[in-house]
Amino acid sequence: MQDFDTIRTHGAAGARSAAIDAGLRAYMNRVYGLMAFAMVITGAVAFVVGNSPAMLQAIFGGPQKYLVMFAPLIMVFVMGGMINKLSVAGAQMMFWAYSALMGLSISFIFAVYTGMSIAQVFLTTAIAFGGVSLYGYTTKKDISGWGSFLMMGVIGLVVASIINIFLASSALMFAVNVIGVLVFAGLTAYDTQRLKNDYLGMAQFGAGADVMGKSAIMGALSLYINFINMFMMMLSLFGDRE
């Protein structure tokens, strides 16, 4: 992992250090900007579809609902596999398409939860997300070791969720949601620090705009996924049902 202070001290001096600082801020702003725009797309699609009983019935009223539910997951793997072959514009369009699919897959929340509780949980999630992301960005502690532990946690959550499809246990679902919020909060801090250090490494070795652009898009995707999972799990815990 690249260390921020080491690169600033030994990798460059004076104007070069200032350029790295400015470049890092611009890079992270781009990451958060891409993520925010993707959230707008997701919210707009979910709101429109979720407030149309006919559209909800057409999407979730039959076996096609499983295709809608798993399409975003499939697209993440496709995007990850194709990223080196895509242009920056192509990767960005794929990200927008993914965010629209995600909006489609979670649109049911507007039929299940009250609009006020959705807004309240979204705001709460945004505050929590901002806090842990800020921690990941500012901490001097190396948290790269969290990665493998947190990914094991994600795998455990997926397995438990699949098992609960058959058990339909409210206690297990409650545990999955509580642990899930903690796991994705940890991933947010981890991914933020990883993105920061990825940029510093790319800057040190003079990576081109194409590499930087794709890295920002994939970084925005990882943070976006963390946010969506935190939001859905907190909504399940604290949302008021219709």
Stockholm file with secondary structure:
# STOCKHOLM 1.0

chainA/1-242         MQDFDTIRTHGAAGARSAAIDAGLRAYMNRVYGLMAFAMVITGAVAFVVGNSPAMLQAIFGGPQKYLVMFAPLIMVFVMGGMINKLSVAGAQMMFWAYSALMGLSISFIFAVYTGMSIAQVFLTTAIAFGGVSLYGYTTKKDISGWGSFLMMGVIGLVVASIINIFLASSALMFAVNVIGVLVFAGLTAYDTQRLKNDYLGMAQFGAGADVMGKSAIMGALSLYINFINMFMMMLSLFGDRE
#=GR chainA/1-242 SS CCCHHHIIIIICCTHHHHHHHHHHHHHHHHHHHHHHHHHHHHHHHHHHHHTCHHHHHHHHSSTHHHHHHHHHHHHHHHHHHHTTTSCHHHHHHHHHHHHHHHHHHTTTHHHHBCHHHHHHHHHHHHHHHHHHHHHHHHCCSCCTTHHHHHHHHHHHHHHHHHHHHHHCCHHHHHHHHHHHHHHHHHHHHHHHHHHHHHHHHHHHTTCCHHHHHHHHHHHHHHHHHHHHHHHHHHHHHHCCBC
#=GC SS_cons         CCCHHHIIIIICCTHHHHHHHHHHHHHHHHHHHHHHHHHHHHHHHHHHHHTCHHHHHHHHSSTHHHHHHHHHHHHHHHHHHHTTTSCHHHHHHHHHHHHHHHHHHTTTHHHHBCHHHHHHHHHHHHHHHHHHHHHHHHCCSCCTTHHHHHHHHHHHHHHHHHHHHHHCCHHHHHHHHHHHHHHHHHHHHHHHHHHHHHHHHHHHTTCCHHHHHHHHHHHHHHHHHHHHHHHHHHHHHHCCBC
//
